Amino acid sequence: MVVVVLQLVAMLLKFGYYFKTDDIDDILPVLFTLMDGKEDYPSKEVKDVTDEQNVIQQSSKSIYSCPIH
């Protein structure tokens, strides 16, 4: 999910939706919080702690491998 949001923001930047410095300054803290993952919680479908850890590890791998153009 995070990768998709980052790709969306990259497209918005590329096509000029965010072009003012103030606009970019406003969105950066939100993106940093999103990438930080401290406020990430597994879905309610996860049954035990082991599954929660696997979900978090898998999503973290996706974030670190996401190229930003």
C-alpha positions as a Markdown table, in Angstrom:
| # | Residue | x | y | z |
|---|---|---|---|---|
| 1 | Met | 0.0 | 0.0 | 0.0 |
| 2 | Val | 2.8 | 2.4 | 0.9 |
| 3 | Val | 4.5 | 1.7 | -2.5 |
| 4 | Val | 1.3 | 2.6 | -4.3 |
| 5 | Val | 0.9 | 5.9 | -2.4 |
| 6 | Leu | 4.6 | 6.8 | -3.2 |
| 7 | Gln | 4.1 | 6.0 | -6.9 |
| 8 | Leu | 0.9 | 8.1 | -6.9 |
| 9 | Val | 2.7 | 11.1 | -5.3 |
| 10 | Ala | 5.6 | 10.7 | -7.8 |
| 11 | Met | 3.1 | 10.9 | -10.7 |
| 12 | Leu | 1.5 | 14.0 | -9.2 |
| 13 | Leu | 4.9 | 15.6 | -8.9 |
| 14 | Lys | 5.9 | 14.6 | -12.4 |
| 15 | Phe | 2.7 | 16.0 | -13.9 |
| 16 | Gly | 2.9 | 19.3 | -12.0 |
| 17 | Tyr | 0.1 | 18.8 | -9.5 |
| 18 | Tyr | 2.5 | 19.7 | -6.7 |
| 19 | Phe | 4.8 | 22.4 | -8.1 |
| 20 | Lys | 5.0 | 25.1 | -5.4 |
| 21 | Thr | 7.7 | 24.7 | -2.7 |
| 22 | Asp | 5.0 | 25.2 | 0.0 |
| 23 | Asp | 2.9 | 22.3 | -1.4 |
| 24 | Ile | 5.9 | 20.0 | -1.3 |
| 25 | Asp | 6.8 | 21.2 | 2.2 |
| 26 | Asp | 3.3 | 20.4 | 3.3 |
| 27 | Ile | 3.3 | 16.8 | 1.9 |
| 28 | Leu | 6.8 | 15.8 | 3.0 |
| 29 | Pro | 6.0 | 15.3 | 6.7 |
| 30 | Val | 3.0 | 13.1 | 5.8 |
| 31 | Leu | 5.2 | 11.0 | 3.5 |
| 32 | Phe | 7.9 | 10.6 | 6.1 |
| 33 | Thr | 5.4 | 9.4 | 8.6 |
| 34 | Leu | 4.0 | 7.0 | 6.1 |
| 35 | Met | 7.4 | 5.6 | 5.3 |
| 36 | Asp | 8.5 | 5.5 | 8.9 |
| 37 | Gly | 5.9 | 2.8 | 9.7 |
| 38 | Lys | 5.6 | 3.6 | 13.5 |
| 39 | Glu | 1.9 | 4.0 | 13.1 |
| 40 | Asp | 1.4 | 0.8 | 11.0 |
| 41 | Tyr | -0.9 | -1.8 | 12.5 |
| 42 | Pro | -1.7 | -5.2 | 11.0 |
| 43 | Ser | -5.2 | -5.9 | 9.9 |
| 44 | Lys | -7.7 | -7.4 | 12.3 |
| 45 | Glu | -7.6 | -10.6 | 10.3 |
| 46 | Val | -4.1 | -11.5 | 11.7 |
| 47 | Lys | -4.6 | -14.2 | 14.4 |
| 48 | Asp | -1.3 | -14.2 | 16.4 |
| 49 | Val | 1.9 | -12.3 | 17.0 |
| 50 | Thr | 3.9 | -14.4 | 14.6 |
| 51 | Asp | 1.6 | -13.6 | 11.8 |
| 52 | Glu | 1.7 | -9.9 | 12.7 |
| 53 | Gln | 5.5 | -9.9 | 12.6 |
| 54 | Asn | 5.5 | -11.6 | 9.2 |
| 55 | Val | 3.1 | -9.0 | 7.8 |
| 56 | Ile | 5.2 | -6.1 | 9.1 |
| 57 | Gln | 8.5 | -7.7 | 7.7 |
| 58 | Gln | 6.9 | -8.3 | 4.3 |
| 59 | Ser | 5.6 | -4.8 | 4.0 |
| 60 | Ser | 8.9 | -3.3 | 5.1 |
| 61 | Lys | 10.7 | -5.2 | 2.4 |
| 62 | Ser | 8.4 | -3.7 | -0.2 |
| 63 | Ile | 9.1 | -0.2 | 1.0 |
| 64 | Tyr | 12.9 | -0.6 | 0.9 |
| 65 | Ser | 12.9 | -2.0 | -2.6 |
| 66 | Cys | 10.6 | 0.8 | -4.0 |
| 67 | Pro | 12.5 | 2.9 | -6.6 |
| 68 | Ile | 11.5 | 6.5 | -6.6 |
| 69 | His | 12.1 | 8.3 | -9.9 |
